[in-house]
Amino acid sequence: MDYKSSEQTIAWFKDRYLEENLEIKPPYQRRPVWTVKQKSNLIESILMRLPNPILQFIEVEQEEGEKEYNRFSLEYLEPDSSWRGQTFDGLTGEQKQTFFGHSLAVRFLSNATESEVRDMFKRLNKYLTS
């Protein structure tokens, strides 16, 4: 298995998703474990321009994709957060531009067997705490 690391903006992710070239929930991924609060905290970190966890992607030669529409308010943030209860529609044009311009660390894996990918995620998930 080979890999390379880079950074991509959220706009890049949005474009790949709209092109249907980004599968959000592949079959080998563990069940979704992030709570709404954790998702809200990630978005808040982006809006605050803080670093985020590295995302792992497998490059494959196929055009199948799964569409999921996930829209929610940041209602589970801490009460003193200025983003609490905010929705994307409620952001100013400048805030939306800043959000989509935020870069995320990405690792692209290539030449990986399914067994190698499963083992990698199994190892990565050992480091998580609940």
N, C-alpha and C positions, 0 to 999 in steps of 0.2 A: 504494500500500500504506500502510495506517495501522497504528499500534501504540500500545499503552499498557503501562506497566510497573507491576507490583505485587509483593507478596510473598504466598506461599501456604504453608501448613504442609504437612508431609509427610502428615498425616492427610487434608488436602484432596485430595492426589494419590491416596491410597489409596481414598478414597470415590469419586472420579471413575473410577478403575480398576474398582472393584467394580460401579459402575453401568454399566460398559462404555461410558463416555463419554470415554475417554482411549486414543488409539491410540499405543502405545509406539514402534512402528517403522514410520512411514509410508513409502510407496514412494520418496519423493524423498530420504529421509535416506541419507547415505553409509553404507557397511557399518559394522557395529559395530567400533569401533577401540579401545575401552577394554579394557585387559587386566584380569584378575581382580585384580591388584595395584592398579591405578588405581581400580577399583570399591571395593575394600577401603579405600583411602586416602580416598575420598569419604565413605564411611560413617563412618570414623574421624573425619574433620573435622566431620561432623554431631554425632557423639557428644561431641566436644570443644567444640562450639558455636562453630566457626570459620566465616567466610564461605565461600561456594561459588560456582562459576561460574553465570552467568545461563543459564536454560533458555529455549528458544524454542518457542512453541506456535502452531499455526495454528488459528483458530476456523473450524469448518466446520459446515454443517447436514447432518449425516448420522449415522446411528446405528451404522455398522459399526465393529467394533473387533477387535483381535487380542489374544488372551490369551496371555501368556507367564508361566511360573512360574519365577522365578529365585531359588534358595535356595543360599546358600553360606556357608562359614565365612570369617572374616577372617584366614585363615592366611598370607596373603602380606604382611601388615604387617611393619614392621621388628621385629626380635626384642625390642627394649626397649619396644614399645608395650603398654600395659596391655589393649588390645582385641585383641591378636593371638590368633587361634584362636577368638574369640568368635562365637557365633551369636545370632540374634534370640531364640530360645527361652531362651538362657542369661542374657538381660538381666533385671534386676529390674523389678518393676512401675513403679517411679519412673523407671528408665532408659528403658523403653518409652514412658512418657508424655512424657518430655523429648524423645525421638527424634521422636515423632509431632507434637509441638508446635513443632519446629524449622521456621523459615520459610526458604523458598528464593526468590530473585529470579526472577521470571517475566516474560516479555514475550509478550503476546498480539498476534498479527498478524491484521489483518482486511482485507478488500477486496484481497487479494493474488492475483495470477495465479500459476500454477504456475511460470512463467518467472521472476517476481520472487523467489519463494521459493527456487528453485534457485540463482539468482544470489546471493542473500543468504547462503545456506549456503556457496556456493563462496568468497565473500569471507571469511566468518568462518573457514573452514577454512584459509585462507592464513596466518592468524596462529598456527596451531598448530605445535608442534614435537614431534618424537617422541623 
